[in-house]
Amino acid sequence: MSVSVLAQNLRGSEIIKIAGEINELKKQGQNIANLTIGDFDSNLYPIPDALKAGIVAAYGHNQTNYPPADGVLDLRESVSEFLEKRLGLKYKANEILISGGSRPLIYSIFLAVVDPGDTVVFPAPSWNNNHYSDLTNANAVIVQTRPENNFMPTANELRPHLKGATLLALCSPLNPTGTMFKKKDLEEICDLVIAENKTRKAGEKPLYILYDQIYSQLTFGEHQHYNPVTLRPELRDVTIFVDGASKCFASTGVRVGWGFGPAKIIDNMKAIVGHMGAWSPKAEQVAMADFLRQESAVNEYLDDLKTKIQASLTTLHEGFQALKAEGFKVDSIEPMGAIYLTVKVDYGGKTTPDGDLIKDSADVNFYLIKEAKVALVPFSAFGTDETENWFRASVGACSLQDIKNMLSRIKAALEKLK
């Protein structure tokens, strides 16, 4: 049976493939510490009590019909208040779009501004920009980043690729690394975009910025979140934000995301999301609108969530640093935000106890799954070369004790390699 060229060539999620392998092992009775999925174990990290009660109440009040295509007005107004209060960003309700999580927002941004053949620039590692470029038949320009800069792109790395480009896709805190833009670095990138747009002729599409800040409320210590519009207000007309409740309230299944930006772009995205039918459920929207205005409940929940996530990330980071100090070929980057730790397990070329040669990061990962009962995601799933032995470790589905226990298993597994 014939299918479209797109269907034939579209790549599936590498993370879901790894998860499938893990699930098979679990069916066999093996207990795998799963650090692969960017999600939360809802038994460890339940959604806020007030939000849960609000959702139940909304269903009790029969809030079960179609929501407006751009989202319930009360929620858009609530998001507007939330953004101004917590991030200093002033966007009106008509500049905000609600959708079923952040994925429809990202896809609708691509569809709203990118024509087939247009150039989309994004760093590697990064999450799913390659797939959305495939879906829109864009010319994807993947800019490799360096561990020396915490895998965040720099102006010098991006500069050669922005001439004539349509979209620059950025994310901070970054999935998969858990690292963030420094103020100076983001300012320099913003200035590049401003300079490039000054070269565009009247009627020509500008260079837009897709700025994914879904983890902006999950930052640790002295690390501060920055965004293009606050740093360079003149970028307001070309910056489209992706944000929402999925990560900051551990509510990935609640499916309430919000995008915001220039009203003209948001209007076009609204039409696209409407045709997808990718709305957030109405009851969840009604409840979220009420919850976002409960400042003390929001602060209490975020403080608790961040404390727990930071403890898990720090424990894993310190564990890898201890292994590094013992001479193991591993490393990690200080956790800054999100629910991810960047780790290095540099054992390509080694041989397993079964005599198998470890050729690349995928081999390293499956060896750790088998021997240490720990599953990571290679950065190759996010656009880097398979020989780069850097990995994403996501702590949302593991308890702190799980993380403490796995460190000794990782050590024992690495000791067996020759």
Secondary structure by P-SEA (a helix, b strand, c coil): cccccccccccccaaaaaaaaaaaaaaaccccccccccccccccccccaaaaaaaaaaaaacccccccccccaaaaaaaaaaaaaccccccccccbbbcccaaaaaaaaaaacccccbbbbbcccccaaaaaaaaaccbbbbbbbbccccccccccccccccccccbbbbbcccccccccccaaaaaaaaaaaaaaaaacccccccccccccccccccccccbbbbccccccccccccccccccccccccccccbbbbbbccaaaaaaaaaaaaaacccccaaaaaaaaaaaaaaaaaaaaaaaaaaaaaaaaaaaaaaaaaaaaacccccccccccccbbbbbbcccccccccccccccaaaaaaaaaacccbbbbccccccccccccbbbbbcccccaaaaaaaaaaaaaaaaacc
